[in-house]
């Protein structure tokens, strides 16, 4: 308490004002963090005014007339943050058009017929994993303007073997085990703008093959999306060809690798 009183006196008797025309007011907050509102209001203050974040309240130093204006602004800003769900799919087969189309069909289909014919839609909402295909779906909840982070993966031990010769010419074999992490996840900061959201998102996906080699797909972008709709924010397309010729045979193969990154934002 003495520290708060000292702070009040320091503000009231600062060189930019006197105790006669400067008032001190503590404004409690119900929804937003004091530090968040402090950063929003500080640029709007006059030179003789000050604002201090104090846990769940703001301490304002200003004239009584300006106190009313600042208090009104704080009330307008101290609103409950919307809760959002962010879903990211990294897939070789899924597309934004197909996901949005299946969601629209489900929304427009009568509820009683969905219950009686749910098997018709079962294939639209599953994840598949096979030798030639890999789909990863991750979802996380966060608040408007707050950064969210999700990561899943596994650590795989890889044994490194080294062969070298001693000064006498004898072969020496040494080995050590290295732990390599393969993970999939994303970092995202959503900001609501009407019926849209502005997303700053950084997804990544690591894949490890049988030999211990690690391949990584990652990206970073800022994009505006409609709420409830899937959007493709990027991807990687690779094509490789190989051929082999024998005495009585000839083999030729083409391999396509297309990995898409899709994202959707929903209000909870």
N, C-alpha and C positions, 0 to 999 in steps of 0.2 A: 504493500500500500504506500509506503513512503516514496518509492520510485515513481508510482503513478502521480502522486501529488507534486513531486519535483518536476515531472514532465509537464503537468498542467501549468505550473508557474513559469517554466521555461518558454512554453508556447505563448502564454498570455503576455509576458513582458519581453517578448523578442523585439529587436530593433525595428522590425517592420510594422509594429503595431503597438498599442497601449492597452492597459487593462480596461479602459473605458469603452473601447469600440471593438474589442476582440472577445468572442465568446467561445467557451469550450463545451462541446457536447459529445456524449458517448452514444452511438447509435448501434443497438444490437442487430445482428443478422440472423435470419431464420433458415436460409437455404445455401447461400454462396459463401465461399471462403473469404475471409477478410483480406488476405493478400491479393486475391483475384480482383476484387472491387477496388482495392487501393491502386493497382496498376492501371485500371480503366479510368478512374476519376482524377488521378494526379495530374495528367496533362491538361485537364480542364480548369485547374485551380489558378487563382491569381497569385501574384508574387508574394503577397502577405499572408496567404492561406496555407495551411498544412493539413495533411491527413496521415494518420498512423494506424496500422493494422494491429489490433490487440486481441488475439485469439478469435473469438466469435463476435467481435464488435469492431467498429471504427471510431477513432477519436478525431473529431474535426475541430480545427481552430480557424474561425472566420467571424465576420461580423454577423449579427443576428439576421439581417436581411439575406445574406448569402447562405447562412445556415439553413434557412427554409428551402432555398433552391437546391442546395446539395443534398438535403434530406429527401426531397422529392425524387431526385435522380437516383439515390440509393434504393429507395422503395421500388422504383421501376426496374432496377437491375437485379435486385435481390429476389429473383424468381427461381423456382425449382428447376434444376437441370434435367433435361429429358434423358431417359435411359434408352440406350441403343444396343442392338445386337449386330455385330459385324460377322459375316460369313465369307470365308475365302475358300475357293476350290482351285486346286492345281491338278490339271487333268490332260490326258492325251485325246480324249474323245468328247467330253462335254463342251457345249457351246452356250453362249449367253442366249441366243435365239431359242434354242431347244428348251432351256431351263425356264425362260419366261413364258414360252408357249405352253409347257406342261402345267405351270402354275396358273395360267389364265384358264385352261381347260378345267382344272380342279375347282377354281373359284366359281365358274359359270355353271358347273354341273350341279343338278339338284342334290340336296343333302341326302334325301331318302334313297336315291339311286346310287349314290356313292357307297352307302352302307351295304346295298345289295350287290354292287358290282365293283367292290374295291379292288378285285384282282386285275381289273382293266388298267389301273394306274400304278400297280406295284412296281413296274419296271422303271418308272420315271424318277423315283426318289431313292434309289439304292446306289451304293458305291460298289464298283467292281474292281477286283484285283486279279490279274492273270499274268502269264509269262510275258505278254506283249503289251500290257496295259497297266496303268497305275493311276488311280484317282485318290486325291487327298482332300478331305473336307474338314475345315476347322472353323470353330465359331467361338466368339467371346463377347461378353457384355461389358459396356463401359458407359460413361456419361458424356454428354455433349461437351466437346472441347477438351476431354481428358484422354491422354495417351494410354492405349492398351497394348499388351504384349502377350503372345502365346507361343509356346515352343514345345514340341514333342520330338523324341528321337531315341537313339540308343547308341551306346558306346561299344565299339568292337575292337578287340585286341588284335593287333597285326604284328607278327613276328618278323623282325629284320635279321637276316643272316649275312655275315660278312666273312670272306675268306682272304687271309693275307699270309705272308711268309715272314718267318723270323729271320734274324741276321745269319742264322746257320742254314737257311734254306728249307726249314721244316714248315709245312702248312699248318696254319692255326685258324680254327673256326670260332667265331664269336657270334653271339645272338643276343638280341634284346627285344622286349615287347613294348610296342607303342600303342597307346589308346587313341583311337580316332573316333570322333563323334559324327554321326550322320543325323541331322535333325531337319524338321520342317516347321515353319511358323511364319508369323508376320508381326510387324509393329505398325500401329495405325492410330492416327489422331483424327476423329470426326468432328465436324462443325456443321450444325444445322443451318440451313438457309431456306426457310419456307418448307416446301415439299421436297426439297433436295438436300443433299449433304455434300460438303466439300471434304474430301479425304486426302490426307497425306499418309501414304501407305508404303511399306517396305516388306514385301514377301520374299521368302527364300525356300528352297527345297534341295536337300542333299540326297544323293543316291550312291550306294556303295555296291559294287559288283563282287563276284566271287573271288576275285584276285586281290581285293582290298583297295582298289582304286576308287577315289571319291570324285563324283561329278556334282557340281553345284549350279543351280539356277536361282537368280535373284534379280530384284528390280526395285526401283524407287520412283514414285510419281505422285503428283498432286492432281486430283481429278474431281469433277462435279458429277454426281450421280443422282438419279431419281430414287426416292425411298421405295423399297420393296422390289426393285428391278435389278436383275443381274447385268453386269457390265464386264466386258473383257478389258483388262488393263495392260495386257502384254503377253508375251510368250516367246518361245524359242522354236525355230524350225530348222531341222537338220536332215540332210539326205546323203546317204552313202551307197556306193556301188562296189561290188566285188565280183570277180570271175576267176574260174580255175579250169584249166584244160588238161585232160589226161589222154592216155593212148586211145581209148575208145569212148571217151565222154567229154562233155563240156558243161560246166555249171555256171550260172549267172544269177545274181541276186541283187535286189534293190531294197534298201531299208529306209523308211521315213520315220523321223522322230519329231513330233509336234506336241509341245507342252504349252498349254494355255493357262493363264492366271485370271480367274474370275472372282468378282467381289459383289456383295449385296449388303445393303444397310436397311434394317427394320427398326421401327419404333416399338418399344415394349409396351 
